Amino acid sequence: MNGLTRSCAIALVVGGAMLILINVILTPLLPTQQSEAVVRTSAIYLFRLSASGVAAMLLLFGCLGVHLAQRSASGAFGTAAFLVAFVGNSLLVAVEWSNVFVLRAVAHTNPEALSTLDKSTLMTTGFATAAGLFALGWFLLAVSLWRTRMLARWVPLTMVAGLILIPALGATPLGMAGAIAGNVVFGLGLIGLGRSLAKAGYCVKNMGNISTFVVDVD
């Protein structure tokens, strides 16, 4: 496995672990009973959103490694899945960036303007589009992984289960706790994806070394 793919595998493991820790530890600490301005100006909000931005960038890098590993077998569908995942991840990074560096500043200086922005259809649509494309991209990437059978079969199943559980459980009386549980399942799938990608690359590398050795001996 080349250095780039190995780095992408590590990024997936770290990004998945961060996703779990962010949702299990930091999300419940947000002062959600307070006004939006209070939430956005809190220290825990800054820490959580900054960590989310880092996790999103790691997953953006990680999905590149998945595509590189399976591009010869995934065909046009795999390429399309990667592009949707890459664009969705890029938009999510942009959303986290704006939350930390733009909307937080607005909350500090003009809470009334923040309240108006929160009611903006354009902003809501933009944020929803980023989240939707992120989920769709990783869903399609999981389907592509299942079709190619290049990595552990449980990995795409876990990823898809997590992506479905996040909105499904979030809409139940469990609310935030349900969405957190879905994110934990998705995070476990990402960790498994990174580990499986690293393991597959290790096996391929060693098979290549054996082939070289046999040729040299002959």
N, C-alpha and C positions, 0 to 999 in steps of 0.2 A: 504494500500500500504506500502510495507516495505521501509526502509530507502534507500536502494540501488536504487530501481526503482524511488523513489522520487528525488533522486540526479540526476539520468539520465534524468528525465523530465526537471529539472532545467537546466541541461547542454544543452539540445536541445534548450530551449528558449533563453539562453544566447548566444549559438553558432549561432543560426539563426539571432539574433539581431546584433551580431558582423559582420556576413557576410554582412548584409545590410549596416551597417555603414562603413565597410571597403571599399566596392565598391562604395558607394555614396559619401563618403567624401575623403577617402585617394587615391583611384585609380586615380581620375582625377588630383590629385596633382603631380603624378609622372612625371618627366621630360622626357617624351617619345621621344621628338624631339632631345634629346642628344644621345651620343653614349651609348652603353650598359654598358661600364665601369663607365660612369658618373651616369647613372641611379642606378647601384648597389652600388655605394659609397655614394649616397645621404642619408640624414637623413630620409627623408620621406619613402624611400625604406626600410630602416631598421625597421622603425616603422610599416609600412604596412605588411611586411613579418613576423615580430614577432607576430603581432596581428593575422595574418592568421594562423600561427602555433598554437596559443592558440585556435583559433576557430576550427581548424581541430582536436585537441585533445579533445575538448568538444564534438564534433560530434562523435568521435570514442567511447567515453564513453556513449553518448546518444543512439547510435544504439544498444548497449548491453541491455539497458532498454527496448527498443522496442521489442527485441527478447524475453526477459524474460516475458514480458506482454502477448505476443501472441503465445508463443511456443507450448502451448497445442492445439491450434486451427490451426496453420499455417502449420504443418506437415513438410515433407521433403523439399517442396518448400521454406517455410519460413526459414528453417535452412540454405539452400543453399544461399538464398538471404542475410541472415545475414552474412554468411562467406565471400561472395564477398564484401559486404559493409565494413566489418571489415578490410579485407585485403586492399581494396582500400583506406580506410581512413588511415590505418597504413602507406601505401606507400606515401600518401599525406603529412603526418606528416614528413616523412623522406625527402621528396622533400623540404618542407619549412625549415627544419633544415639545409639541405645542402645549400640552398639559403642564409640563414642568416650567417651561421658559416664557410662555405667553399667558395662558389663562390664570396661572398662579399670580403673575404680576398684575393682571387685571383685577383679581380678587383683592389684592393688597391695596391698590390705588382707587378702585371704583367698583365696589360691590354691586351697585345698581346696574352698571353696564354688564357685569357678569350675569346677573339675573336675566337681562334682556338677551344676551348671547345664548343662554341656555334654552331660551324659547325659540331660537332661530331655526327654522326648518332646514336651511342650507347647512348649518353646522351639524345639526343632528344627522342629516343625510350623509354628510361627509364622514362622520365618525362611524355611523352604522355601516357604510360601504367598506371602510377599512376592516372592521371586525368581520363582516360577512365574507369578504374576499380572503381574509386570513383563514377563516374556518373552512371555506370551500376549497382553497388551495391545498391545505393539509389533508382534507378529506380525499381529494382526488389523488394526492401523492400516496396516501395510504392504499387506495384502490390499485394504483400502479404497482406498489410494492407487493400487494397480494397477487397480482397478475404475473409478475416476473418471477416470483418465488425465489428471489436471490438472497433474502434475509429471513430471519426467524418469522414464522407464520403468525405467532401471537402478537407481534408488534403492530401491524396495521389494524388488527382487530381491536387492540387496546386503544389505539389512537382514535379510531372511529367511534368506539364506545364513549370515550371521554368527550369528544366533540358533540355527540348527541346528548349526553347527560348534562352538559353545562346549561343549555337553555331549557331542557326538559325538567330537570330537578329545580332549576331556578324559578320556574313558573309554578311549582307546587308550594304548599304551605311551608316547605323547608326554606324557601327563599334563598338568602345568601349562603346558608349552610349547604344547600343542594348544589348551587353553582360552584362552591369551593370543592365539594366532593368530585364533581365532574372535572374540574381543573386538575385535581390530584391524579385521576385516572389518565387524563391526557398527558400529564407530566411524566407519569410512569411509562407510558408508551414512547415518549420522546427519549427518555433515558435508555429504554430497551433498544430503540432505533440506533442510538449512538453506539451502544455496546455491540450490537449485532453488526453494524457497519464496520467497526474496528476489528471484530473477530473475523468477518468475511475477508477483509483486506489482509489480515495476518495470514489466513489460510492460502490466499492467492499468492502472496509474496513467497511463502515457503514452497508452494508447488512450483513457482518459477525458479527458485533456487535449485530444487531437485532436478528440473529439466536441464538446467545449465550444467549441473554436475555430471549428468549422464552423457551429455554431448561432449564434454571435455574428456571424459574417460574413454569414450569411443575414439 
